[in-house]
Amino acid sequence: MNSGNYQGTWYKPFLMILLLGSLYLSFLILKPFIHSIILAFLIGSLIVPLQTKVTRKLKGKNTLSAILLILSIAVIVVVPFLFFLSALVSQALDTLHHLNTWIKSGNLHKIISHPKMHSIVLHIQALAHKLGFTQFDINEISITGPIVKVTQYIGQFIISNGSAFLSNVVNMVTQIFIMFFIMFYVVRDYDWIIRKIKDLSPLKEEQEDRILERIRSVARSALLGSLITAFAQGIAGGIGLAIVGIPGIFWGTMMAFTSLVPVVGTALVWIPSCLYLLLLGHWKSSLFLLLWSLLIVGSIDNFLRPLLMRGVGQMSPFFVFLSIMGGIQYFGLLGLVYGPLILGCAIVMLYIYEAEYSQSVDSST
């Protein structure tokens, strides 16, 4: 057999088998840290412009500027975040315990039996009868039992997951360390990494730039436009809730999550809180929380979000909401970033496909 022909026949398939095999084994090795790697690249790509400015001020000391940036981010973000999570779990358990005790003590029944509530109940029942629900009797509906069960279930869920979280601190610290370690190299060698990715890609330069720009844009939108706005609204809302005597850390966190919901947003938390205070007779506290939520918390969404997303290829809030909800369901909390990122990449790939398809149609005609 001719060795030259044999090499020509089997060289490329054998090379592809070796390549795919080595990539698969590499994936298995890196799989435990895959989320840290992805987040390192996403966050690193966002702080590269800042690193460029710092490098200029340090007279071209690229490595030193990257070290200073990563250490600054670690101190500013990670340390307070760990304390916050510990306080959140503690306050969540305390809040659910007090809510469960408050309901079992008959306070919910007292509120429902209040004359004002009785009038509201009669209006709801009259409306139901007008709509054709003649068998509907709101007095026969018991909500105390289901609420108690829900609070007990949430409490057990937080205890089990909170204990797992606290017992797994070492693994979390390891993941964070790896993320910042990789982020350092991403920030320092960003241009070289992008050049290598483009060299390995069979796509056109224009298409590669469009995909990379979309990834950066969506990452900025998800991390800055959505998450930082939600974080700011959660802090502002938590302060207002704490002032009126409602646990600020837990319900402020809930307000941060609900801020991601289009149209209604943080109102899912502060409207029931205002009604709760009003029914207890604390109308001054209710009025204060109402004004605080409208003027302070609401203004953050109206001014901060557009400011952070200015100049960025924005996605529709509807699609952002769907991608976040789907991402959370599939990836967990990281779905807040992964969901919009995946949907954004799919949109740009559809655009590239449309452009290529229209060119092929035009050339054939």
N, C-alpha and C positions, 0 to 999 in steps of 0.2 A: 504493500500500500504506500502511495506517495505521501510522505510526511507533510509536504506543503499543502496538498489538497485536504488532508485530514485536519490540519490546523485551521484551514479556511472554513471547513464545515462546522467544526465544534467549538471554535474559539469564542465567538460571541455568545452562543447559548450557555457555555460553561462559565464564562465571565459573568453573565447575568445571574446564574444560579448562585455563584459565590457572592455577588453583590447583594442579592435579595436575602440570602442566608445570613450574611454578616449584619445587614440592616435589621433583620428580624431579631437576631440575638442581641444587638445593641439596644433595640427597643425594649426587650425584656429586662435588660440591665437598668435602663433609665426609667422604666415604667413607674417605679415607686416615687420618682421625683418629677414626673412629667408636668404636673401642674405648676410646680416651682419653676421649671424651665420656661414654660409658656408665659407665666406672669413676669418672669425676669426679662424676657424679650419684649413684651408689651410695655411694661413700665420703663425699661431701659430706653426703648425707642422714643418715648415721650420726653425724657430728660436729656437726650442728646443735645438739643439746641442750647440748653442751660449749661451743659458741660463745655460746649464750644466757647461760650462767653467766659466761663471761669478759666479755661485754658489760656485764652488771650491775656487775661489779667495776670496769670501766673507765668507769662512769657514762654508759652509753648510746653509747659510741663503737663503732658497729657495724663500720665499715670497718677500724679499727685492730685490733679483736679478730679479725676474719677473717684479716688479714695475719699477725698473730702466730701464729695456729693453723696456717696453711698453711706458713709458714716453719719452724715447729717440727717438723711432720710430715716435711717435706722433709729436714731435717737428721738427724732420728732414724731415718728409714726408708731413704731413697734412697741416701745415701752409704755406709752399711754394706752395703747390698744389692749395690751395684756391686762392692765389694771381695770380697764373698762369692762372686759369680758367677765372677769371675776365678780365685779360689782353687779353686772347685769344678771348673771345667774342667781346671785343672792337675792337681789331685789325682786326678780321674777317669782321666785319661790315665796317670798314674803307677801307679795301682792296677791298671788293666787290663794295663799292660806287665809289672808284677811277677807278676800272676796267670798271664799267658801264659807267662812265663819259668819260673815255678814248676812249671806243668803239664808243659812240654816237658822239664824236668830230671828227670822221673820221680817227683816227689814224690806226685802223685795215685795212681800205681800202688803206691807204698810204703804209703800209707794203706789202700788197698783190700786189700793183701796182709797187713795187720796181723792177728794172730790174733783179736782182738776183732771186727774187721770180717768176717773169715772165718766166725766163728760167726753173725753177723747175716745174712750172705749165705746160709748154709745154712738158717736159719730162714725167710728169705723164699722160698727155692726150695721148701722143704717145704710152706709155705703155698700157694704157687702150684700145686703138684701136687695138694693137697687140693681146691683150687677147680676142678680139671679141666684146668689148663694143663700137660699132661704133657710137651709139647715145649719148655717154657720152661727155658732154661739161662742163668742170670744170668752165668755165667763167659764166655759167648760174646758178651755185650753190651759193646761198647766205648764208653765215654763220654768218653774223653780227646779223641778227634778232634773230636766235635761241640762240646765245651766250648771247645777252642782256636779253632774257627771262629766260635763265638758271641762270644768275647772280641775276636777280630780284627774282626768286623763292628761290634761296639759301639764299639771304638776308632776305626775309620774314620768311623762315624757322628758320634761326639763331635768328632773332628778337623774334619770338614767343617762341621758345624753350629756348633761353637765358633768356627772361623775366620770363618764368616759372621756370627756374633753380634758378635765383636770388631771386624770390619771395618765393621759397621753401627752403631757406637756413636753416631754423629751422629744417625741417624734415631731411635734409642731415646731419646736425650737430648731430641730435639725432641718426641717423643710424651709424655715425662714432663713436660716444661715446659708443653705444651698442657693436659695433664690437671690440673696444679696451677693453671694460669691459670683454667681453667673452674671448678675446684673452689672457687676464691676467690669467684666470683660466685654459685655455688650456695649456699655457706655464708652469704654476706652477704644474698642476695635470695631465700632459700628460700621464705618465705611467699608472696611475690609470684609466683614461678615456679609454685608449686602452684596458686595461685588462677587463673592464666592457663590452666593445663592443664585445670582443672575447668571453666572457662568455655567452652573449646573442645570439651569432651567432651559427648556427648548422653546419657550415663548419668545415673542418679540420684545424688544427693549421697552417699547411704549406700553405693551400689555403688562409687563412686569412692574413698571413704574405705577401704572394705574392700580394694580392689585395691592402693592405696598402702600400707596397713598390711601387707599380705602381702608386697609388694616389700621394705619395710623389714625385716620379720621374717626373710624368707629371706636377704636380704643380710647381716643380722647373724648368722644361723645359719651361713652359708657362710663369711663373713669372720672372725667371731669364734669361733663354736663349733667349726668344723672346721679352718680354716687356722691360727689362732693356737694351738690345741691341737696340731696337727701340727707347727707350728714349735717349740713348747716341747718336745715329745717328741723331735723331731729333735736339738735342742740337747743335751738331757739324755742321749739315746742316744749322740750323737757324743762327748760327754765320757767316758762309760763305755767306749766302743770305743777311744778314744785312749789311755786309761789302760792298757788291756791290749795296746796295740801295733797295733791295727787302725786304718787311716786313718779319722779321725773325721769330717772334712768330707763326704767322698763317701758313706760308709755311714750317717752321720747323716742326710744328705739322703734316702737311700733309705728310712731308717726313718721320716722325716717323711711320705713318700709312702705307705708301707704303713700308716701309722696311719689313713688314710682308708678302709682295707678293714675292713668289719664283722667282728666276732668275733675273727679272728686278729690283725689289725693289725700292730703292730711285731714280733710274734713271728716274722714271716716273715724278719726280719733277725737278731734276736738269738739265736734257737734254733740256726740253722746256724752262727752265730759261736761259740756255746758248744761245739757239737759239734766244730767245727774246732779250737778250742783244746784240747779234751779229747783228740782224736786225736793232737795234737802232743805230748801229755804235760804241757801246762800246766794242770793241774787246778785250781790255785789261781786263776789268771786266769779260767778257765771258771766256777768257782764265784762269783767276784767279779762277773763280768758277768751271771750268772744272777740273783743277788740284786739287783744294781743295776737290772736291767731290770724285775724284778718289783716292787721297792719304790719306786724313783724314777720310772722311765718309766711304769710301770703306774698309779701313783697320780695322775699328771698327767691321764690319761684319765678316771680315776674321780672326780676332784674339780674339775679346771679346766674340763672341757667342760660339766658341769651348771651350774657357776657362771656361765660366759659365756652359756649359753643359757637361763638362768633368766628366766622372764617372757616368753619369745619363743615365737611359734607354731612349734613344732618339727615337722619332717617325720620320718617313720620313717627310721631308719638304713639300712634296705634300699633305700628310694626315693632317699635321699641318695646312696648308693653307686652305684646305677644311673645317676642323673642326672649324677654326677661323671664316671663312666666314659664315658658317651655324650657328655657335653659336651666332654671332652678329645679324644675321637675326632673330633668335628666342628669344635670351635673351637680345639683346641690347649690350651695351659696355662690360658688364660682360661676354659676349660670348667669349671674348678673352681668358678667363680662363676656362669657363664652357665647351666650345667646345672641346678643346684638352683633358680635364679631362674626359668627357663622352666617347669620342672615345677611350681614353687610357684604361678606365675601361672595355669597351666592348671588346677590344683586349685581355685583361688578362682573362676575363670571357670565351671567345672563347678558349683560351689556356687551362683553367681548364676543360672546357667541353670536349675538344679533349683528354686530359689526362684521364679523367674519362671514356670516351667512349671507348678508346683504351684498358683500363684495363678490362672493362666489356666484350669486344669482346675476349680478350685473355683468360679470365677466362671461357668463354662459350665454347671456342675451346679447 
